[in-house]
Amino acid sequence: MRGYSATSMQDIAKAAGLSRPALYYHFRDKHDILSALVEQITLRTEREAARIAATSPDRDPPLILREIVRAHALVILERPAQFSVLLREERHLPEPARATQQRGKRDLLERFAAVIAEGAAAGFFRAVDPHLAALGIFGMCNWTVEWFKPAGRLREIDIADAIADFALAMVSRPPGGATRGAATIRGWIDILRDDLAHLDRMVDGDGRSV
């Protein structure tokens, strides 16, 4: 693997089975190719997450979280080489593509965190740190490029479904715990105890968030 700087348009054309003129017909240079990945990967995922959040019936946070995680994981699993190149070489993106990439990643992370926060406020999820939980979910999805093999026993859709289930389990209240719509005062007390225990673990002895 030569890396971005040492790879020429001729190298790319040869690897793609194209002539140089054919490659130049579609892309002006390497920067243009890399910039196209921002649209195919980052912006595509962010738009799909926005669509799912906007069309989900009854604003169901568990359903929204599962579907946006599944969609994000599937884009990566179906385009592992493209995602890996974008992840590794995004520092070479020209402006404004670099700004678009950073904004798209930030917007997607904030959307994940917002759904998690909404679910926690409604009693569906534990009182986790939404931003930290979103980063953990991103890590699960992104790391698939290091181990997923298309010829393996599981298909892309199977792995995306599993990761979505793992993400939901990560933030959901434990089985048997208090849930949204608890019918008794005791149920709500259990919810508060669960949330306070989590917050207590997040704060050090001086009352500062760690």
ChimeraX commands (.cxc) that place a marker at each C-alpha (Angstrom):
marker #1 position 0.00,0.00,0.00 radius 0.5
marker #1 position 1.67,3.20,-1.19 radius 0.5
marker #1 position -0.57,5.71,0.53 radius 0.5
marker #1 position -2.26,8.74,-0.93 radius 0.5
marker #1 position 0.81,10.88,-1.62 radius 0.5
marker #1 position 2.71,8.14,-3.46 radius 0.5
marker #1 position -0.24,6.99,-5.59 radius 0.5
marker #1 position -0.62,8.54,-9.05 radius 0.5
marker #1 position -3.65,8.85,-11.28 radius 0.5
marker #1 position -1.97,6.26,-13.52 radius 0.5
marker #1 position -1.84,3.86,-10.55 radius 0.5
marker #1 position -5.53,4.44,-9.86 radius 0.5
marker #1 position -6.49,3.96,-13.51 radius 0.5
marker #1 position -4.56,0.71,-13.70 radius 0.5
marker #1 position -6.12,-0.63,-10.48 radius 0.5
marker #1 position -9.59,0.31,-11.74 radius 0.5
marker #1 position -9.01,-1.25,-15.17 radius 0.5
marker #1 position -9.41,2.11,-16.92 radius 0.5
marker #1 position -7.32,4.15,-19.30 radius 0.5
marker #1 position -5.99,7.45,-18.00 radius 0.5
marker #1 position -8.26,9.45,-20.34 radius 0.5
marker #1 position -11.28,7.49,-19.09 radius 0.5
marker #1 position -10.36,8.23,-15.48 radius 0.5
marker #1 position -9.77,11.92,-16.23 radius 0.5
marker #1 position -13.18,12.05,-17.90 radius 0.5
marker #1 position -14.77,11.49,-14.48 radius 0.5
marker #1 position -12.21,13.05,-12.11 radius 0.5
marker #1 position -9.83,15.98,-12.50 radius 0.5
marker #1 position -7.26,14.63,-10.01 radius 0.5
marker #1 position -6.78,12.57,-6.84 radius 0.5
marker #1 position -8.33,15.28,-4.71 radius 0.5
marker #1 position -11.48,15.07,-6.79 radius 0.5
marker #1 position -11.69,11.31,-6.21 radius 0.5
marker #1 position -11.19,11.69,-2.47 radius 0.5
marker #1 position -13.77,14.48,-2.31 radius 0.5
marker #1 position -16.31,12.24,-4.04 radius 0.5
marker #1 position -16.03,9.81,-1.12 radius 0.5
marker #1 position -17.35,12.49,1.23 radius 0.5
marker #1 position -20.61,12.47,-0.71 radius 0.5
marker #1 position -20.75,8.68,-1.09 radius 0.5
marker #1 position -19.97,7.87,2.56 radius 0.5
marker #1 position -20.33,10.70,5.08 radius 0.5
marker #1 position -23.12,12.79,3.58 radius 0.5
marker #1 position -25.07,9.76,2.43 radius 0.5
marker #1 position -25.06,8.34,5.95 radius 0.5
marker #1 position -26.02,11.66,7.54 radius 0.5
marker #1 position -28.93,12.17,5.13 radius 0.5
marker #1 position -30.21,8.64,5.74 radius 0.5
marker #1 position -30.07,9.17,9.52 radius 0.5
marker #1 position -32.01,12.42,9.12 radius 0.5
marker #1 position -34.62,10.68,6.98 radius 0.5
marker #1 position -35.09,7.88,9.51 radius 0.5
marker #1 position -35.41,10.32,12.40 radius 0.5
marker #1 position -37.94,12.46,10.50 radius 0.5
marker #1 position -40.16,9.58,9.35 radius 0.5
marker #1 position -40.16,7.38,12.46 radius 0.5
marker #1 position -43.72,6.92,13.77 radius 0.5
marker #1 position -44.43,8.24,17.27 radius 0.5
marker #1 position -40.79,9.40,17.70 radius 0.5
marker #1 position -39.75,6.02,19.09 radius 0.5
marker #1 position -36.11,6.49,20.28 radius 0.5
marker #1 position -35.21,2.76,20.42 radius 0.5
marker #1 position -36.51,2.23,16.90 radius 0.5
marker #1 position -34.77,5.36,15.58 radius 0.5
marker #1 position -31.47,4.46,17.24 radius 0.5
marker #1 position -31.53,0.92,15.92 radius 0.5
marker #1 position -32.33,2.01,12.37 radius 0.5
marker #1 position -29.77,4.82,12.14 radius 0.5
marker #1 position -27.02,2.57,13.56 radius 0.5
marker #1 position -27.99,-0.17,11.12 radius 0.5
marker #1 position -27.91,2.25,8.19 radius 0.5
marker #1 position -24.54,3.69,9.22 radius 0.5
marker #1 position -22.97,0.26,9.67 radius 0.5
marker #1 position -24.36,-0.96,6.35 radius 0.5
marker #1 position -22.83,1.93,4.38 radius 0.5
marker #1 position -19.42,1.07,5.85 radius 0.5
marker #1 position -19.81,-2.69,5.37 radius 0.5
marker #1 position -20.87,-2.32,1.74 radius 0.5
marker #1 position -18.00,0.10,0.94 radius 0.5
marker #1 position -15.13,-0.94,3.23 radius 0.5
marker #1 position -12.33,0.09,0.85 radius 0.5
marker #1 position -13.82,3.53,0.17 radius 0.5
marker #1 position -14.54,4.15,3.86 radius 0.5
marker #1 position -11.04,3.05,4.85 radius 0.5
marker #1 position -9.44,5.41,2.33 radius 0.5
marker #1 position -11.58,8.35,3.47 radius 0.5
marker #1 position -10.90,7.62,7.14 radius 0.5
marker #1 position -7.14,7.31,6.61 radius 0.5
marker #1 position -6.62,10.10,4.08 radius 0.5
marker #1 position -9.18,12.77,4.99 radius 0.5
marker #1 position -6.35,15.14,5.97 radius 0.5
marker #1 position -5.59,15.37,2.24 radius 0.5
marker #1 position -9.08,16.63,1.39 radius 0.5
marker #1 position -9.08,20.05,-0.23 radius 0.5
marker #1 position -11.25,22.85,1.06 radius 0.5
marker #1 position -14.26,23.02,1.07 radius 0.5
marker #1 position -14.50,19.20,0.96 radius 0.5
marker #1 position -12.59,18.96,4.24 radius 0.5
marker #1 position -15.03,21.34,5.94 radius 0.5
marker #1 position -17.95,19.37,4.50 radius 0.5
marker #1 position -16.46,16.12,5.81 radius 0.5
marker #1 position -15.97,17.50,9.31 radius 0.5
marker #1 position -19.44,19.03,9.39 radius 0.5
marker #1 position -21.03,15.81,8.15 radius 0.5
marker #1 position -19.27,13.72,10.81 radius 0.5
marker #1 position -20.20,16.22,13.52 radius 0.5
marker #1 position -23.85,16.35,12.43 radius 0.5
marker #1 position -24.10,12.56,12.38 radius 0.5
marker #1 position -22.54,12.26,15.83 radius 0.5
marker #1 position -24.89,14.92,17.21 radius 0.5
marker #1 position -27.89,13.15,15.70 radius 0.5
marker #1 position -26.92,9.88,17.37 radius 0.5
marker #1 position -26.35,11.66,20.68 radius 0.5
marker #1 position -29.67,13.51,20.42 radius 0.5
marker #1 position -31.62,10.27,19.92 radius 0.5
marker #1 position -29.84,8.70,22.89 radius 0.5
marker #1 position -30.56,11.75,25.06 radius 0.5
marker #1 position -34.22,11.74,23.98 radius 0.5
marker #1 position -34.53,8.06,24.82 radius 0.5
marker #1 position -32.95,8.57,28.24 radius 0.5
marker #1 position -35.25,11.50,29.02 radius 0.5
marker #1 position -38.28,9.40,28.10 radius 0.5
marker #1 position -37.14,6.47,30.28 radius 0.5
marker #1 position -36.28,4.10,27.45 radius 0.5
marker #1 position -32.51,4.31,28.00 radius 0.5
marker #1 position -30.22,4.53,30.99 radius 0.5
marker #1 position -28.81,7.94,31.95 radius 0.5
marker #1 position -25.67,7.47,29.87 radius 0.5
marker #1 position -23.51,10.28,28.54 radius 0.5
marker #1 position -25.12,10.66,25.07 radius 0.5
marker #1 position -21.96,11.92,23.36 radius 0.5
marker #1 position -19.78,9.17,24.80 radius 0.5
marker #1 position -22.34,6.50,23.92 radius 0.5
marker #1 position -22.54,7.84,20.35 radius 0.5
marker #1 position -18.75,7.69,20.03 radius 0.5
marker #1 position -18.77,4.10,21.27 radius 0.5
marker #1 position -21.36,3.15,18.66 radius 0.5
marker #1 position -19.33,4.88,15.96 radius 0.5
marker #1 position -16.34,2.83,17.03 radius 0.5
marker #1 position -18.26,-0.43,16.65 radius 0.5
marker #1 position -19.33,0.53,13.14 radius 0.5
marker #1 position -15.99,1.93,11.98 radius 0.5
marker #1 position -13.91,-0.99,13.25 radius 0.5
marker #1 position -15.68,-3.41,10.90 radius 0.5
marker #1 position -13.29,-2.31,8.13 radius 0.5
marker #1 position -10.49,-4.05,10.05 radius 0.5
marker #1 position -12.10,-7.48,10.30 radius 0.5
marker #1 position -15.06,-7.89,7.95 radius 0.5
marker #1 position -14.51,-10.35,5.11 radius 0.5
marker #1 position -17.12,-10.38,2.29 radius 0.5
marker #1 position -16.51,-14.11,1.81 radius 0.5
marker #1 position -17.16,-14.86,5.50 radius 0.5
marker #1 position -20.12,-16.69,6.98 radius 0.5
marker #1 position -22.12,-13.53,7.69 radius 0.5
marker #1 position -23.50,-11.10,5.14 radius 0.5
marker #1 position -23.21,-7.33,5.44 radius 0.5
marker #1 position -26.88,-7.03,6.44 radius 0.5
marker #1 position -26.45,-9.67,9.17 radius 0.5
marker #1 position -23.55,-7.80,10.73 radius 0.5
marker #1 position -25.34,-4.44,10.47 radius 0.5
marker #1 position -28.37,-5.93,12.25 radius 0.5
marker #1 position -26.15,-7.38,14.99 radius 0.5
marker #1 position -24.31,-4.09,15.54 radius 0.5
marker #1 position -27.63,-2.24,15.73 radius 0.5
marker #1 position -28.81,-4.71,18.38 radius 0.5
marker #1 position -25.55,-4.31,20.32 radius 0.5
marker #1 position -25.89,-0.52,20.23 radius 0.5
marker #1 position -29.45,-0.67,21.54 radius 0.5
marker #1 position -28.44,-3.08,24.31 radius 0.5
marker #1 position -25.58,-0.78,25.28 radius 0.5
marker #1 position -27.89,2.08,26.27 radius 0.5
marker #1 position -31.09,0.24,27.22 radius 0.5
marker #1 position -32.14,-0.35,30.79 radius 0.5
marker #1 position -31.29,-3.87,32.04 radius 0.5
marker #1 position -33.95,-6.58,31.71 radius 0.5
marker #1 position -36.38,-6.43,34.58 radius 0.5
marker #1 position -35.47,-2.83,35.38 radius 0.5
marker #1 position -37.89,0.06,35.46 radius 0.5
marker #1 position -39.03,1.25,32.04 radius 0.5
marker #1 position -41.02,4.06,30.54 radius 0.5
marker #1 position -44.60,4.05,31.71 radius 0.5
marker #1 position -43.83,2.53,35.12 radius 0.5
marker #1 position -47.22,2.16,36.74 radius 0.5
marker #1 position -46.19,2.80,40.33 radius 0.5
marker #1 position -44.28,5.38,42.31 radius 0.5
marker #1 position -41.85,2.57,43.18 radius 0.5
marker #1 position -41.11,2.13,39.49 radius 0.5
marker #1 position -40.17,5.79,39.08 radius 0.5
marker #1 position -38.04,5.64,42.23 radius 0.5
marker #1 position -36.15,2.74,40.67 radius 0.5
marker #1 position -35.57,4.82,37.53 radius 0.5
marker #1 position -34.24,7.71,39.60 radius 0.5
marker #1 position -31.95,5.43,41.58 radius 0.5
marker #1 position -30.56,3.97,38.37 radius 0.5
marker #1 position -29.94,7.44,36.92 radius 0.5
marker #1 position -28.40,8.81,40.12 radius 0.5
marker #1 position -26.08,5.82,40.42 radius 0.5
marker #1 position -24.84,6.45,36.88 radius 0.5
marker #1 position -24.37,10.18,37.50 radius 0.5
marker #1 position -22.52,9.46,40.73 radius 0.5
marker #1 position -20.03,7.30,38.82 radius 0.5
marker #1 position -19.46,10.15,36.33 radius 0.5
marker #1 position -18.60,12.74,38.99 radius 0.5
marker #1 position -15.42,12.70,41.06 radius 0.5
marker #1 position -15.07,13.58,44.70 radius 0.5
marker #1 position -14.80,17.33,43.98 radius 0.5
marker #1 position -18.05,17.36,42.07 radius 0.5
marker #1 position -16.36,17.71,38.71 radius 0.5
marker #1 position -17.35,15.64,35.69 radius 0.5
marker #1 position -14.62,13.16,34.74 radius 0.5
marker link #1:1,2 radius 0.2
marker link #1:2,3 radius 0.2
marker link #1:3,4 radius 0.2
marker link #1:4,5 radius 0.2
marker link #1:5,6 radius 0.2
marker link #1:6,7 radius 0.2
marker link #1:7,8 radius 0.2
marker link #1:8,9 radius 0.2
marker link #1:9,10 radius 0.2
marker link #1:10,11 radius 0.2
marker link #1:11,12 radius 0.2
marker link #1:12,13 radius 0.2
marker link #1:13,14 radius 0.2
marker link #1:14,15 radius 0.2
marker link #1:15,16 radius 0.2
marker link #1:16,17 radius 0.2
marker link #1:17,18 radius 0.2
marker link #1:18,19 radius 0.2
marker link #1:19,20 radius 0.2
marker link #1:20,21 radius 0.2
marker link #1:21,22 radius 0.2
marker link #1:22,23 radius 0.2
marker link #1:23,24 radius 0.2
marker link #1:24,25 radius 0.2
marker link #1:25,26 radius 0.2
marker link #1:26,27 radius 0.2
marker link #1:27,28 radius 0.2
marker link #1:28,29 radius 0.2
marker link #1:29,30 radius 0.2
marker link #1:30,31 radius 0.2
marker link #1:31,32 radius 0.2
marker link #1:32,33 radius 0.2
marker link #1:33,34 radius 0.2
marker link #1:34,35 radius 0.2
marker link #1:35,36 radius 0.2
marker link #1:36,37 radius 0.2
marker link #1:37,38 radius 0.2
marker link #1:38,39 radius 0.2
marker link #1:39,40 radius 0.2
marker link #1:40,41 radius 0.2
marker link #1:41,42 radius 0.2
marker link #1:42,43 radius 0.2
marker link #1:43,44 radius 0.2
marker link #1:44,45 radius 0.2
marker link #1:45,46 radius 0.2
marker link #1:46,47 radius 0.2
marker link #1:47,48 radius 0.2
marker link #1:48,49 radius 0.2
marker link #1:49,50 radius 0.2
marker link #1:50,51 radius 0.2
marker link #1:51,52 radius 0.2
marker link #1:52,53 radius 0.2
marker link #1:53,54 radius 0.2
marker link #1:54,55 radius 0.2
marker link #1:55,56 radius 0.2
marker link #1:56,57 radius 0.2
marker link #1:57,58 radius 0.2
marker link #1:58,59 radius 0.2
marker link #1:59,60 radius 0.2
marker link #1:60,61 radius 0.2
marker link #1:61,62 radius 0.2
marker link #1:62,63 radius 0.2
marker link #1:63,64 radius 0.2
marker link #1:64,65 radius 0.2
marker link #1:65,66 radius 0.2
marker link #1:66,67 radius 0.2
marker link #1:67,68 radius 0.2
marker link #1:68,69 radius 0.2
marker link #1:69,70 radius 0.2
marker link #1:70,71 radius 0.2
marker link #1:71,72 radius 0.2
marker link #1:72,73 radius 0.2
marker link #1:73,74 radius 0.2
marker link #1:74,75 radius 0.2
marker link #1:75,76 radius 0.2
marker link #1:76,77 radius 0.2
marker link #1:77,78 radius 0.2
marker link #1:78,79 radius 0.2
marker link #1:79,80 radius 0.2
marker link #1:80,81 radius 0.2
marker link #1:81,82 radius 0.2
marker link #1:82,83 radius 0.2
marker link #1:83,84 radius 0.2
marker link #1:84,85 radius 0.2
marker link #1:85,86 radius 0.2
marker link #1:86,87 radius 0.2
marker link #1:87,88 radius 0.2
marker link #1:88,89 radius 0.2
marker link #1:89,90 radius 0.2
marker link #1:90,91 radius 0.2
marker link #1:91,92 radius 0.2
marker link #1:92,93 radius 0.2
marker link #1:93,94 radius 0.2
marker link #1:94,95 radius 0.2
marker link #1:95,96 radius 0.2
marker link #1:96,97 radius 0.2
marker link #1:97,98 radius 0.2
marker link #1:98,99 radius 0.2
marker link #1:99,100 radius 0.2
marker link #1:100,101 radius 0.2
marker link #1:101,102 radius 0.2
marker link #1:102,103 radius 0.2
marker link #1:103,104 radius 0.2
marker link #1:104,105 radius 0.2
marker link #1:105,106 radius 0.2
marker link #1:106,107 radius 0.2
marker link #1:107,108 radius 0.2
marker link #1:108,109 radius 0.2
marker link #1:109,110 radius 0.2
marker link #1:110,111 radius 0.2
marker link #1:111,112 radius 0.2
marker link #1:112,113 radius 0.2
marker link #1:113,114 radius 0.2
marker link #1:114,115 radius 0.2
marker link #1:115,116 radius 0.2
marker link #1:116,117 radius 0.2
marker link #1:117,118 radius 0.2
marker link #1:118,119 radius 0.2
marker link #1:119,120 radius 0.2
marker link #1:120,121 radius 0.2
marker link #1:121,122 radius 0.2
marker link #1:122,123 radius 0.2
marker link #1:123,124 radius 0.2
marker link #1:124,125 radius 0.2
marker link #1:125,126 radius 0.2
marker link #1:126,127 radius 0.2
marker link #1:127,128 radius 0.2
marker link #1:128,129 radius 0.2
marker link #1:129,130 radius 0.2
marker link #1:130,131 radius 0.2
marker link #1:131,132 radius 0.2
marker link #1:132,133 radius 0.2
marker link #1:133,134 radius 0.2
marker link #1:134,135 radius 0.2
marker link #1:135,136 radius 0.2
marker link #1:136,137 radius 0.2
marker link #1:137,138 radius 0.2
marker link #1:138,139 radius 0.2
marker link #1:139,140 radius 0.2
marker link #1:140,141 radius 0.2
marker link #1:141,142 radius 0.2
marker link #1:142,143 radius 0.2
marker link #1:143,144 radius 0.2
marker link #1:144,145 radius 0.2
marker link #1:145,146 radius 0.2
marker link #1:146,147 radius 0.2
marker link #1:147,148 radius 0.2
marker link #1:148,149 radius 0.2
marker link #1:149,150 radius 0.2
marker link #1:150,151 radius 0.2
marker link #1:151,152 radius 0.2
marker link #1:152,153 radius 0.2
marker link #1:153,154 radius 0.2
marker link #1:154,155 radius 0.2
marker link #1:155,156 radius 0.2
marker link #1:156,157 radius 0.2
marker link #1:157,158 radius 0.2
marker link #1:158,159 radius 0.2
marker link #1:159,160 radius 0.2
marker link #1:160,161 radius 0.2
marker link #1:161,162 radius 0.2
marker link #1:162,163 radius 0.2
marker link #1:163,164 radius 0.2
marker link #1:164,165 radius 0.2
marker link #1:165,166 radius 0.2
marker link #1:166,167 radius 0.2
marker link #1:167,168 radius 0.2
marker link #1:168,169 radius 0.2
marker link #1:169,170 radius 0.2
marker link #1:170,171 radius 0.2
marker link #1:171,172 radius 0.2
marker link #1:172,173 radius 0.2
marker link #1:173,174 radius 0.2
marker link #1:174,175 radius 0.2
marker link #1:175,176 radius 0.2
marker link #1:176,177 radius 0.2
marker link #1:177,178 radius 0.2
marker link #1:178,179 radius 0.2
marker link #1:179,180 radius 0.2
marker link #1:180,181 radius 0.2
marker link #1:181,182 radius 0.2
marker link #1:182,183 radius 0.2
marker link #1:183,184 radius 0.2
marker link #1:184,185 radius 0.2
marker link #1:185,186 radius 0.2
marker link #1:186,187 radius 0.2
marker link #1:187,188 radius 0.2
marker link #1:188,189 radius 0.2
marker link #1:189,190 radius 0.2
marker link #1:190,191 radius 0.2
marker link #1:191,192 radius 0.2
marker link #1:192,193 radius 0.2
marker link #1:193,194 radius 0.2
marker link #1:194,195 radius 0.2
marker link #1:195,196 radius 0.2
marker link #1:196,197 radius 0.2
marker link #1:197,198 radius 0.2
marker link #1:198,199 radius 0.2
marker link #1:199,200 radius 0.2
marker link #1:200,201 radius 0.2
marker link #1:201,202 radius 0.2
marker link #1:202,203 radius 0.2
marker link #1:203,204 radius 0.2
marker link #1:204,205 radius 0.2
marker link #1:205,206 radius 0.2
marker link #1:206,207 radius 0.2
marker link #1:207,208 radius 0.2
marker link #1:208,209 radius 0.2
marker link #1:209,210 radius 0.2
view
